[in-house]
Amino acid sequence: MSYARRTGRFLAVATGAAILLTACASGEDKPAANESGSASSAPAAADTTVTHAFEQELNSYNGFTAEEYSSQNHIVVSNRVLQDVWGYSTEGGVRRNEEVATYEKVSDDPLTVKYTLNPKSVWSDGADLGCADVMLTWATGSGNFPDFSYISTEQWGRVELPDCKVGDKEITLKYKQPFVDWEALDVLTMPAHIVAEQGGLTVEEFVDAVKKGDKAKLKKAAEFYNKGWLFNGKMPDKKLMPSNGPFVIDSYSPGQSITLARNEKYWGEPAKAAKVVIRFIPQDEQVQALQNGETNIIEPQSNPDVVAQLGGLNGVTVKTGDQFLYDHLTFNFNKGPFKDPNLRKAFALCVPRQQIVDNLIKPQNPEAQTLDVRNVVGFQPQYADTVAFAGGDKWSTVDIEGAKKLLDGKKLKVRIGYNQPNPRRTQVVELIKASCDQAGFDIVDTGSEKFFADGGDLANTNFDVALFGWSGSALNSGWTSTYHTVDKCTPSGKGNNKGCYSNKELDKVLEQILAETDPTKTVDLVKQVEKTLWDDLMSIPLYSQPALTAWSENVQNVVPNASQASVTWNMHEWAIQ
């Protein structure tokens, strides 16, 4: 990562005291103060509040349903409020969370993994953490209980029913099929005792129903799991949202912020600060908010104006670098003009990918290039070989005449949807319009503040082309559902496949990837995936988003993360000196 820091007194600190969060992590993952660029020998204040800005407001405590799986929920809840046995390392790989559990592979055939939860582990309401919580994750993710909405069955659909009883802290999972990212299996997701209670069951009755496959008995529990943690303009009852991490949700101001407070029942290392406030601030207002002291930490989407503004601030630390996040254009395969492959080709020929990178990305990163595949990023060693095999370079040069020929005299209206406000994506649409309108398209900017919302344009496939980002990691299982044929093209049925793309032959390759535990073999399989995606023009990758994080220099232990975990991955270490 490149790194910059301007000396001088920060203009103002956040309103109230600064707070530091401490989440549970294994010993090797505790960053030293000097990793943040804000090293100081001064002690951190234990009862302060640290503020972080994010452009989208969370809408559910449960970010594991197909409808609510998004950054806006996970950066608040899934890092340091609801913890798992693992998390993302700063490089995007697996970081074992040994404060929660240890685990080991005890067999390769069949793949078998033994988990030992910390004997002191409890939910913040005192309920035990154990077998019932694992059984809930299996029920929601296995596909055996379709009333539960879950992001996908790619992980837990491969796992046999866990053989454990309520109260057990040792749980062994046996796989029916191998799983490429078994170390990154989501083992602990939501509190089972709350789901059972809201379903009118005891924890023992809930586990028994899961073991017996009693869908009817779990129907009410599933209804709560899917909808009971939605915010809908107000926070659910705190009693419904216990934590197994170093923070609990404390308060919520709709449209303004959500406050996390130190979990006094946490068994591991306590958070360094009393509170962390996540403020909902639009991208184009975050630099000003940092300057005014309304927030301590920002992760704005990088564009030339933002970089220039940050460069003019004193008392602010700025870090840029690489990350597993890229912007792309996804076609709607369910309805609209782009079901026709020739029209997808015509559009691809007029999208000025190089100009977009030159104008919007190179001012921050002079070495930036167009992203020519989707699931491998430029700083990974296999990127160049994957690009050469996939053949996406045929779409790297604008060919207006070629696009006109494919349009065959048609004037085609194309709605490009994205989340507003987002200055860079607005500029992307402007550049596409300037180019593609010459070929015979009529590009219409349909960006909306509700693009990502429940019932919004992305969920309802109400777009011709969707412009948004995918945030990922170095793992292989996280992205396969994006390209797998969906059961039905509905908000709850399509999961990550937002455009409802389908290729049955590609489905088989994706299944091979999920079952391949030899990382040397997955490289060639990923190449096949990328070639097929370009041949079908499922989407058009544009560029890797350069990482950009800025914070007040009196905040300690801010460490950017290249994965989808974002900078909040180590909120437990944040402190104000």
Backbone torsions as a table, in degrees:
resi	resn	phi	psi	omega
1	MET	NA	142.2	171.1
2	SER	-82.1	157.7	-169.1
3	TYR	-144.9	135.0	178.6
4	ALA	-141.3	146.3	179.2
5	ARG	-147.3	132.1	175.4
6	ARG	-104.5	131.0	-179.8
7	THR	-82.3	167.2	179.5
8	GLY	122.7	167.6	-175.9
9	ARG	-77.7	131.5	176.6
10	PHE	-65.5	143.2	-171.4
11	LEU	-62.4	-37.3	179.4
12	ALA	-164.0	148.7	175.0
13	VAL	-93.1	166.1	-176.9
14	ALA	-61.6	152.1	177.7
15	THR	-57.5	133.0	-175.6
16	GLY	79.1	-171.2	179.9
17	ALA	-81.2	157.9	178.7
18	ALA	-82.4	142.2	-177.8
19	ILE	-116.6	149.5	179.7
20	LEU	-121.5	133.8	177.7
21	LEU	-100.1	143.7	173.8
22	THR	-125.8	114.8	177.1
23	ALA	-103.3	162.6	-175.9
24	CYS	-79.9	135.5	178.3
25	ALA	-152.3	160.0	178.4
26	SER	-70.1	158.9	-172.0
27	GLY	-55.0	-37.9	-175.1
28	GLU	-74.2	-6.0	-175.5
29	ASP	-101.9	6.8	180.0
30	LYS	-85.2	110.2	-176.0
31	PRO	-73.5	142.5	173.7
32	ALA	-76.2	157.5	-176.8
33	ALA	-57.8	-36.7	-175.5
34	ASN	-72.7	-8.8	174.7
35	GLU	-70.9	-24.2	-175.1
36	SER	-84.7	-13.5	-174.1
37	GLY	83.1	5.7	-178.4
38	SER	-124.8	37.1	-174.8
39	ALA	-62.7	143.4	176.9
40	SER	-159.9	146.1	176.5
41	SER	-84.0	-7.9	-179.7
42	ALA	-69.9	142.0	-179.9
43	PRO	-71.1	151.8	177.1
44	ALA	-82.3	145.8	177.3
45	ALA	-81.2	126.9	-171.2
46	ALA	-76.7	-22.8	-174.6
47	ASP	-114.1	37.2	-179.9
48	THR	-102.3	174.2	-178.2
49	THR	-125.4	128.4	175.2
50	VAL	-104.6	136.9	179.5
51	THR	-112.6	142.1	179.4
52	HIS	-130.0	141.5	-178.8
53	ALA	-104.0	136.2	173.2
54	PHE	-139.1	143.2	-169.8
55	GLU	-78.9	-19.1	-178.0
56	GLN	-113.1	143.2	179.1
57	GLU	-85.4	134.9	178.3
58	LEU	-64.8	153.4	179.2
59	ASN	-130.1	1.5	177.5
60	SER	-159.5	144.7	171.9
61	TYR	-72.7	-24.6	-179.4
62	ASN	-101.9	102.1	179.5
63	GLY	-95.4	18.5	-176.7
64	PHE	-104.4	-3.0	175.5
65	THR	-79.2	159.7	-179.6
66	ALA	-60.5	-31.1	-176.8
67	GLU	-79.8	-30.7	-170.0
68	GLU	-110.5	8.8	-179.6
69	TYR	-76.8	97.4	-177.1
70	SER	-159.1	163.1	-178.6
71	SER	-60.3	-35.2	-174.4
72	GLN	-61.7	-27.3	177.0
73	ASN	-92.5	-38.7	-172.9
74	HIS	-74.1	-34.2	-177.8
75	ILE	-70.0	-22.0	177.9
76	VAL	-87.5	-47.9	-167.0
77	VAL	-99.8	-46.1	-164.4
78	SER	-80.1	-9.8	179.2
79	ASN	-85.7	-52.6	-172.0
80	ARG	-134.0	13.4	171.3
81	VAL	-110.1	-55.9	172.3
82	LEU	-103.3	110.5	-177.4
83	GLN	-102.3	157.3	175.4
84	ASP	-121.1	-175.5	-179.8
85	VAL	-78.1	-6.0	179.7
86	TRP	-147.9	166.2	173.2
87	GLY	-151.7	179.9	-180.0
88	TYR	-85.6	136.8	171.5
89	SER	-75.3	169.2	-179.5
90	THR	-63.5	-22.8	179.1
91	GLU	-90.8	1.4	177.7
92	GLY	93.5	6.2	177.2
93	GLY	-96.1	-158.2	-175.9
94	VAL	-94.6	131.4	174.1
95	ARG	-118.8	110.6	-179.9
96	ARG	-68.7	138.5	-177.0
97	ASN	-105.9	84.8	-171.3
98	GLU	-78.3	-7.1	170.4
99	GLU	-70.9	-26.3	178.2
100	VAL	-91.0	-46.5	-175.8
101	ALA	-164.3	159.5	166.2
102	THR	-111.9	154.3	177.4
103	TYR	-152.0	153.6	-179.0
104	GLU	-148.3	146.5	174.1
105	LYS	-79.9	122.4	-178.0
106	VAL	-105.8	-7.9	177.5
107	SER	-158.3	144.7	174.3
108	ASP	-94.9	-26.6	-176.4
109	ASP	-141.3	97.7	-1.6
110	PRO	-76.6	156.1	176.4
111	LEU	-57.8	122.7	-176.9
112	THR	-137.9	132.6	-176.4
113	VAL	-130.1	130.9	179.0
114	LYS	-103.5	128.7	178.6
115	TYR	-111.8	135.5	175.4
116	THR	-123.6	106.2	-179.5
117	LEU	-74.0	149.5	176.9
118	ASN	-55.6	127.2	-177.9
119	PRO	-60.9	-20.9	180.0
120	LYS	-90.5	-2.7	-171.4
121	SER	-70.2	126.8	178.6
122	VAL	-142.8	160.6	169.4
123	TRP	-76.8	160.4	-175.7
124	SER	-65.8	-15.9	175.8
125	ASP	-92.1	6.7	176.8
126	GLY	95.6	-12.6	179.4
127	ALA	-65.9	146.3	-177.1
128	ASP	-71.9	147.1	174.2
129	LEU	-99.0	125.4	-176.6
130	GLY	179.5	-144.1	-172.6
131	CYS	-51.4	-43.8	-176.0
132	ALA	-59.8	-37.2	-179.5
133	ASP	-68.9	-36.7	176.1
134	VAL	-68.1	-38.8	178.4
135	MET	-63.6	-36.7	176.3
136	LEU	-62.7	-45.8	179.9
137	THR	-62.0	-40.7	178.1
138	TRP	-63.8	-43.3	-178.9
139	ALA	-61.4	-43.1	-176.8
140	THR	-74.8	-34.6	-172.6
141	GLY	-99.3	-9.8	-174.9
142	SER	-78.4	-21.6	-175.0
143	GLY	87.8	-3.8	-179.7
144	ASN	-78.6	-16.2	-179.7
145	PHE	-127.3	80.3	-171.9
146	PRO	-65.0	-12.0	176.3
147	ASP	-67.4	-24.2	176.0
148	PHE	-82.0	129.0	173.6
149	SER	-85.3	131.7	180.0
150	TYR	-145.3	155.4	-173.1
151	ILE	-59.2	-38.3	176.0
152	SER	-173.4	165.3	177.3
153	THR	-104.0	13.7	-174.7
154	GLU	-66.1	-30.7	179.1
155	GLN	-87.4	-68.1	-170.2
156	TRP	-74.5	-16.4	175.0
157	GLY	-66.1	-13.7	179.6
158	ARG	-96.5	-5.6	-172.9
159	VAL	-104.1	135.7	175.3
160	GLU	-70.2	160.1	177.3
161	LEU	-54.1	124.5	179.8
162	PRO	-60.3	140.7	178.9
163	ASP	-102.4	85.7	179.2
164	CYS	-150.7	167.9	179.2
165	LYS	-127.2	161.3	-178.1
166	VAL	-53.8	130.9	-179.8
167	GLY	101.1	-18.9	-179.9
168	ASP	-66.0	136.0	174.7
169	LYS	-105.0	-10.9	175.9
170	GLU	-109.0	121.1	-177.3
171	ILE	-131.6	127.3	178.3
172	THR	-108.9	128.0	179.8
173	LEU	-108.3	127.7	178.8
174	LYS	-111.0	132.2	-176.6
175	TYR	-93.3	136.9	171.2
176	LYS	-76.6	-31.8	177.4
177	GLN	-135.3	147.4	177.2
178	PRO	-60.9	159.0	-179.6
179	PHE	-136.3	125.0	-172.4
180	VAL	-58.4	-38.5	-176.5
181	ASP	-114.2	50.7	-176.3
182	TRP	-61.1	-28.1	177.9
183	GLU	-68.6	-18.9	-177.0
184	ALA	-111.2	27.8	175.5
185	LEU	-66.7	131.5	175.9
186	ASP	-76.0	101.1	-173.7
187	VAL	-90.4	-45.5	-178.7
188	LEU	-113.0	118.4	-179.2
189	THR	-116.3	-74.6	-176.1
190	MET	-118.1	160.7	-178.2
191	PRO	-72.8	114.1	-176.3
192	ALA	-65.7	-34.6	-176.9
193	HIS	-66.4	-29.6	176.5
194	ILE	-73.0	-43.7	178.6
195	VAL	-61.7	-42.7	179.0
196	ALA	-62.7	-48.9	-178.4
197	GLU	-59.6	-45.3	-179.5
198	GLN	-71.3	-17.0	175.0
199	GLY	-92.6	6.9	178.7
200	GLY	75.7	26.4	-175.7
201	LEU	-126.7	156.1	166.1
202	THR	-79.8	165.4	178.2
203	VAL	-61.0	-39.8	178.8
204	GLU	-63.3	-41.1	178.9
205	GLU	-66.7	-37.4	178.7
206	PHE	-62.7	-49.9	-179.5
207	VAL	-62.3	-39.6	179.1
208	ASP	-63.2	-40.3	179.3
209	ALA	-65.3	-38.4	177.4
210	VAL	-63.1	-45.9	-178.1
211	LYS	-63.5	-35.1	-178.4
212	LYS	-87.2	-5.8	-178.7
213	GLY	69.4	30.2	-175.3
214	ASP	-82.9	88.0	-177.2
215	LYS	-64.6	-39.8	-177.5
216	ALA	-62.7	-40.3	-178.1
217	LYS	-68.3	-24.7	-177.5
218	LEU	-98.7	3.2	-174.4
219	LYS	-60.7	-46.3	-179.4
220	LYS	-67.3	-37.5	177.0
221	ALA	-62.2	-40.4	179.2
222	ALA	-65.2	-38.3	178.3
223	GLU	-61.1	-42.0	177.7
224	PHE	-67.2	-45.1	-178.6
225	TYR	-55.0	-41.5	-176.2
226	ASN	-74.3	-38.8	-169.8
227	LYS	-125.6	-13.8	-171.4
228	GLY	-72.0	-16.0	-179.4
229	TRP	-105.7	9.8	178.0
230	LEU	-69.0	145.7	-179.8
231	PHE	-83.3	-49.0	175.6
232	ASN	50.2	46.5	177.0
233	GLY	85.0	-8.4	175.1
234	LYS	-150.5	156.2	-175.7
235	MET	-80.9	137.2	172.7
236	PRO	-59.6	162.5	177.1
237	ASP	-53.5	131.7	179.8
238	LYS	-55.7	-30.6	-178.8
239	LYS	-64.0	-20.5	179.4
240	LEU	-86.5	-4.3	-172.7
241	MET	-126.2	58.1	176.2
242	PRO	-69.0	156.8	-177.4
243	SER	-114.3	150.3	169.3
244	ASN	-116.2	19.6	179.4
245	GLY	-122.7	-172.7	-176.6
246	PRO	-76.2	-4.3	177.3
247	PHE	-129.0	151.3	171.0
248	VAL	-120.7	156.3	173.2
249	ILE	-75.4	126.8	-173.9
250	ASP	-103.1	-47.2	-178.0
251	SER	-156.8	165.7	-175.5
252	TYR	-147.3	130.5	174.9
253	SER	-116.9	104.8	-176.5
254	PRO	-51.5	131.5	179.3
255	GLY	77.9	-4.9	-175.2
256	GLN	-119.0	-61.2	-171.9
257	SER	-168.3	167.4	169.3
258	ILE	-132.1	139.0	-175.2
259	THR	-112.9	129.8	175.4
260	LEU	-105.1	138.5	-180.0
261	ALA	-120.8	153.8	-179.2
262	ARG	-57.9	131.1	177.8
263	ASN	-81.4	107.2	-176.5
264	GLU	-72.3	-13.6	179.2
265	LYS	-95.0	2.0	-177.0
266	TYR	-69.8	133.4	-173.6
267	TRP	-83.3	-17.4	-176.0
268	GLY	-95.4	-157.6	179.2
269	GLU	-63.8	125.9	-177.0
270	PRO	-71.9	158.4	175.9
271	ALA	-61.8	146.1	-177.8
272	LYS	-75.3	-21.7	-179.9
273	ALA	-123.8	160.0	-175.3
274	ALA	-73.6	-36.2	-175.2
275	LYS	-144.9	152.7	167.9
276	VAL	-128.2	131.3	179.1
277	VAL	-110.8	123.9	173.2
278	ILE	-96.6	112.4	-179.2
279	ARG	-96.6	138.5	-179.2
280	PHE	-91.2	101.1	-175.0
281	ILE	-128.7	125.3	179.8
282	PRO	-55.7	152.1	-178.4
283	GLN	-52.4	-44.5	-173.7
284	ASP	-76.7	0.1	178.6
285	GLU	-114.8	-1.4	-171.2
286	GLN	-72.1	-37.7	179.3
287	VAL	-62.4	-44.1	178.5
288	GLN	-62.9	-38.6	179.5
289	ALA	-64.7	-37.7	176.5
290	LEU	-66.5	-43.5	-179.8
291	GLN	-63.6	-38.5	-177.8
292	ASN	-79.8	-6.9	-178.1
293	GLY	81.6	14.4	177.4
294	GLU	-75.3	-21.2	177.5
295	THR	-147.1	156.2	-179.8
296	ASN	-96.9	-29.2	-172.3
297	ILE	-135.1	133.8	176.2
298	ILE	-132.8	152.8	173.1
299	GLU	-131.3	63.8	-176.3
300	PRO	-70.8	153.7	173.1
301	GLN	-67.4	130.0	-174.0
302	SER	-73.1	135.0	167.2
303	ASN	-151.5	165.7	-174.1
304	PRO	-55.0	-38.7	-178.9
305	ASP	-66.1	-42.4	-179.1
306	VAL	-64.7	-44.8	179.7
307	VAL	-60.0	-42.1	179.7
308	ALA	-65.4	-41.5	179.5
309	GLN	-62.5	-44.7	-179.7
310	LEU	-65.4	-34.4	179.1
311	GLY	-64.1	-19.8	-179.4
312	GLY	-93.4	0.5	-177.6
313	LEU	-94.4	139.0	173.3
314	ASN	-94.9	153.7	176.6
315	GLY	71.1	23.3	-177.3
316	VAL	-127.4	133.5	174.1
317	THR	-94.3	133.9	-178.5
318	VAL	-126.0	130.7	174.9
319	LYS	-125.7	135.1	173.2
320	THR	-124.2	163.2	179.0
321	GLY	169.2	-163.2	-178.4
322	ASP	-92.4	154.4	176.1
323	GLN	-157.0	163.6	178.3
324	PHE	-86.7	67.9	-178.9
325	LEU	-147.9	126.1	-179.6
326	TYR	-140.6	152.3	176.0
327	ASP	-97.7	147.4	-177.2
328	HIS	-154.0	168.2	174.6
329	LEU	-112.2	118.5	179.6
330	THR	-106.0	132.0	179.6
331	PHE	-84.3	151.7	174.3
332	ASN	-89.7	110.5	179.5
333	PHE	-93.2	-2.6	-176.4
334	ASN	-90.4	-38.1	-178.9
335	LYS	-156.3	159.2	179.6
336	GLY	98.7	-177.8	-170.2
337	PRO	-69.0	-26.1	-169.2
338	PHE	-85.3	12.6	164.7
339	LYS	-67.9	-22.3	178.6
340	ASP	-83.5	116.3	-177.0
341	PRO	-61.9	-31.3	179.7
342	ASN	-67.4	-32.5	178.0
343	LEU	-74.3	-32.3	173.7
344	ARG	-64.3	-41.5	178.7
345	LYS	-63.4	-42.4	180.0
346	ALA	-60.9	-42.1	179.6
347	PHE	-66.2	-43.0	-179.4
348	ALA	-61.9	-32.9	-178.8
349	LEU	-71.5	-20.9	-177.7
350	CYS	-106.0	-8.6	178.2
351	VAL	-70.6	119.3	-174.6
352	PRO	-83.8	71.0	-173.5
353	ARG	-59.1	-43.9	-178.7
354	GLN	-65.8	-40.8	179.9
355	GLN	-64.8	-37.5	177.8
356	ILE	-60.9	-45.0	179.0
357	VAL	-66.5	-44.3	-178.4
358	ASP	-60.9	-42.0	-174.3
359	ASN	-81.1	-35.7	-167.3
360	LEU	-112.6	-22.1	-176.3
361	ILE	-110.1	-40.4	-176.6
362	LYS	-63.1	-29.4	176.7
363	PRO	-56.6	-27.1	175.4
364	GLN	-94.5	-40.1	-177.6
365	ASN	-125.9	94.9	-176.7
366	PRO	-58.9	-20.7	-179.4
367	GLU	-89.9	2.9	-174.9
368	ALA	-62.6	143.4	176.0
369	GLN	-131.0	166.9	173.7
370	THR	-62.7	147.6	175.5
371	LEU	-87.6	120.3	-171.2
372	ASP	-105.7	1.7	168.5
373	VAL	-141.7	176.6	-170.4
374	ARG	-109.1	-31.3	-168.6
375	ASN	-114.8	8.7	172.6
376	VAL	-132.5	134.7	-178.1
377	VAL	-104.2	164.0	-170.2
378	GLY	-61.2	-25.4	-178.6
379	PHE	-90.4	3.8	174.5
380	GLN	-89.2	142.4	-172.7
381	PRO	-63.4	-25.7	-177.1
382	GLN	-88.5	4.6	-173.5
383	TYR	-62.2	-51.7	-174.1
384	ALA	-60.3	-43.9	179.7
385	ASP	-65.2	-38.1	179.7
386	THR	-65.4	-42.6	178.5
387	VAL	-62.2	-45.0	-178.4
388	ALA	-62.0	-38.9	-179.3
389	PHE	-73.5	-37.8	-172.8
390	ALA	-72.3	-29.8	175.9
391	GLY	78.2	22.8	179.7
392	GLY	-72.1	-10.1	-177.9
393	ASP	-64.3	-17.3	178.9
394	LYS	-65.9	-16.8	-179.4
395	TRP	-105.6	14.2	-174.7
396	SER	-85.7	-16.6	-177.8
397	THR	-111.7	131.0	178.0
398	VAL	-66.7	133.2	179.6
399	ASP	-136.1	85.8	-176.7
400	ILE	-63.5	-41.9	-178.9
401	GLU	-65.8	-39.4	177.0
402	GLY	-63.9	-37.8	177.7
403	ALA	-66.5	-41.9	178.3
404	LYS	-59.0	-42.1	-178.2
405	LYS	-62.2	-41.7	-179.8
406	LEU	-70.4	-32.0	177.0
407	LEU	-72.4	-24.8	175.1
408	ASP	54.7	48.2	175.4
409	GLY	81.9	-2.5	179.5
410	LYS	-73.7	150.3	168.4
411	LYS	-108.2	109.4	-169.2
412	LEU	-113.6	117.9	176.6
413	LYS	-76.8	131.2	-180.0
414	VAL	-129.8	120.1	178.6
415	ARG	-91.7	119.5	176.0
416	ILE	-104.7	114.6	-178.6
417	GLY	-102.2	147.3	176.9
418	TYR	-163.6	172.5	-177.4
419	ASN	-86.9	127.3	178.4
420	GLN	-103.6	154.3	-9.2
421	PRO	-80.7	140.1	177.9
422	ASN	-154.0	92.6	-172.4
423	PRO	-54.9	-40.9	-176.5
424	ARG	-67.0	-43.0	-179.5
425	ARG	-68.9	-31.5	173.2
426	THR	-60.6	-42.2	178.7
427	GLN	-67.1	-35.3	176.6
428	VAL	-59.9	-46.6	179.9
429	VAL	-63.2	-38.5	178.8
430	GLU	-61.8	-41.9	179.7
431	LEU	-68.5	-37.9	177.3
432	ILE	-64.8	-42.3	-179.9
433	LYS	-62.8	-44.6	-179.0
434	ALA	-59.6	-33.0	-179.2
435	SER	-86.6	-52.6	-170.9
436	CYS	-73.9	-25.8	175.6
437	ASP	-63.6	-26.2	177.3
438	GLN	-67.6	-25.6	-177.3
439	ALA	-87.9	-12.6	-179.2
440	GLY	120.9	-1.1	174.2
441	PHE	-82.0	157.3	171.3
442	ASP	-121.4	92.4	-175.4
443	ILE	-77.8	127.4	-179.7
444	VAL	-119.1	123.9	177.8
445	ASP	-78.8	111.9	178.8
446	THR	-114.3	30.7	176.3
447	GLY	-56.4	143.8	-175.0
448	SER	-147.3	147.1	175.3
449	GLU	-67.0	-18.3	-178.2
450	LYS	-106.5	17.3	-176.4
451	PHE	-57.4	-41.6	-178.1
452	PHE	-90.1	-4.4	-172.1
453	ALA	-73.4	161.7	170.2
454	ASP	-57.2	128.9	-177.5
455	GLY	78.8	4.7	179.1
456	GLY	-80.8	-179.2	-173.0
457	ASP	-63.3	-37.7	-178.9
458	LEU	-68.5	-44.7	-179.8
459	ALA	-63.1	-39.3	-175.8
460	ASN	-92.4	10.0	-179.5
461	THR	52.8	41.1	-179.3
462	ASN	-97.4	66.0	179.9
463	PHE	-160.2	160.1	168.6
464	ASP	-94.3	-41.8	174.9
465	VAL	-134.7	133.0	177.5
466	ALA	-108.4	130.8	178.3
467	LEU	-109.6	111.4	178.1
468	PHE	-158.6	179.7	-176.3
469	GLY	-111.2	148.0	169.5
470	TRP	-108.8	128.1	177.3
471	SER	-108.4	132.0	-174.8
472	GLY	-141.5	-143.1	-175.1
473	SER	-161.3	-169.9	177.9
474	ALA	-83.2	-1.6	-178.6
475	LEU	-78.9	159.9	-177.9
476	ASN	-100.1	-18.2	-174.5
477	SER	-85.1	-17.1	-172.3
478	GLY	-70.3	-24.0	-172.0
479	TRP	-108.5	-9.7	-172.1
480	THR	-63.3	-34.0	-179.0
481	SER	-66.8	-19.1	179.7
482	THR	-64.0	-26.0	-174.5
483	TYR	-116.1	0.5	-178.0
484	HIS	-84.6	141.4	177.8
485	THR	-53.5	133.7	-178.0
486	VAL	-91.1	156.1	177.2
487	ASP	-69.0	-40.2	178.1
488	LYS	-155.7	145.6	-175.8
489	CYS	-87.6	71.9	178.0
490	THR	-130.6	163.5	-180.0
491	PRO	-52.9	-37.8	-178.4
492	SER	-88.8	-16.1	-174.1
493	GLY	-97.9	-19.1	-172.9
494	LYS	-97.8	-12.3	177.2
495	GLY	54.7	-126.9	-178.6
496	ASN	-81.4	-11.1	-178.4
497	ASN	-83.8	76.3	-169.4
498	LYS	-65.6	-27.3	-179.7
499	GLY	-97.9	2.5	178.5
500	CYS	59.2	42.4	175.7
501	TYR	-71.5	148.9	179.7
502	SER	-147.0	132.8	171.0
503	ASN	-149.2	107.9	-173.3
504	LYS	-63.4	-34.2	178.0
505	GLU	-68.7	-38.2	176.9
506	LEU	-64.9	-35.7	177.2
507	ASP	-52.6	-39.5	-178.7
508	LYS	-66.6	-39.3	179.1
509	VAL	-67.3	-39.9	178.3
510	LEU	-62.2	-38.3	176.9
511	GLU	-65.3	-36.9	177.1
512	GLN	-61.9	-41.8	179.6
513	ILE	-61.2	-45.6	-177.1
514	LEU	-63.5	-28.1	-176.9
515	ALA	-96.8	-1.3	-174.9
516	GLU	-94.0	115.2	-179.6
517	THR	-96.3	-1.5	176.4
518	ASP	-95.5	107.7	-175.1
519	PRO	-62.3	-23.1	178.9
520	THR	-70.3	-25.1	-179.5
521	LYS	-86.6	-26.4	-179.3
522	THR	-68.0	-26.3	-179.2
523	VAL	-58.4	-46.9	-179.7
524	ASP	-69.5	-34.4	177.7
525	LEU	-65.7	-39.8	178.3
526	VAL	-64.4	-36.2	176.0
527	LYS	-59.5	-42.4	178.9
528	GLN	-62.6	-40.6	178.5
529	VAL	-60.4	-47.3	-176.8
530	GLU	-64.6	-37.8	178.2
531	LYS	-64.1	-43.2	179.3
532	THR	-63.8	-40.8	-179.4
533	LEU	-64.8	-35.6	174.8
534	TRP	-73.5	-40.4	179.3
535	ASP	-60.3	-39.1	-179.9
536	ASP	-85.7	-11.7	-171.2
537	LEU	49.1	55.7	176.9
538	MET	-63.8	-39.2	-179.9
539	SER	-156.3	171.9	177.2
540	ILE	-123.6	106.3	175.1
541	PRO	-69.6	144.2	-177.4
542	LEU	-109.7	-61.7	-175.0
543	TYR	-161.7	153.7	168.6
544	SER	-75.9	134.0	177.4
545	GLN	-77.3	120.6	176.0
546	PRO	-66.2	136.6	179.1
547	ALA	-70.9	141.6	178.4
548	LEU	-145.5	117.8	177.9
549	THR	-132.0	138.1	178.8
550	ALA	-139.1	144.1	-178.8
551	TRP	-153.5	157.0	175.9
552	SER	-60.4	136.4	-173.6
553	GLU	-68.8	-10.0	176.7
554	ASN	-90.1	4.3	175.6
555	VAL	-94.5	129.1	-177.6
556	GLN	-99.2	153.7	168.3
557	ASN	66.6	30.0	172.0
558	VAL	-82.9	118.6	-175.7
559	VAL	-130.0	106.9	177.7
560	PRO	-59.0	153.6	-178.6
561	ASN	-126.8	132.0	-176.0
562	ALA	-72.2	-14.4	-175.6
563	SER	-93.8	-175.5	178.9
564	GLN	-68.6	-6.7	-180.0
565	ALA	-66.1	-24.9	-179.8
566	SER	67.4	-178.7	-176.9
567	VAL	-66.2	-17.6	-178.1
568	THR	-75.8	1.4	-178.4
569	TRP	-59.0	-30.3	-178.8
570	ASN	-122.6	41.2	177.8
571	MET	-53.5	-28.7	-178.9
572	HIS	-62.7	-19.6	-179.4
573	GLU	-97.6	-9.4	-178.1
574	TRP	-62.6	140.4	179.0
575	ALA	-155.5	155.1	173.3
576	ILE	-112.3	125.7	-174.4
577	GLN	-70.5	NA	NA
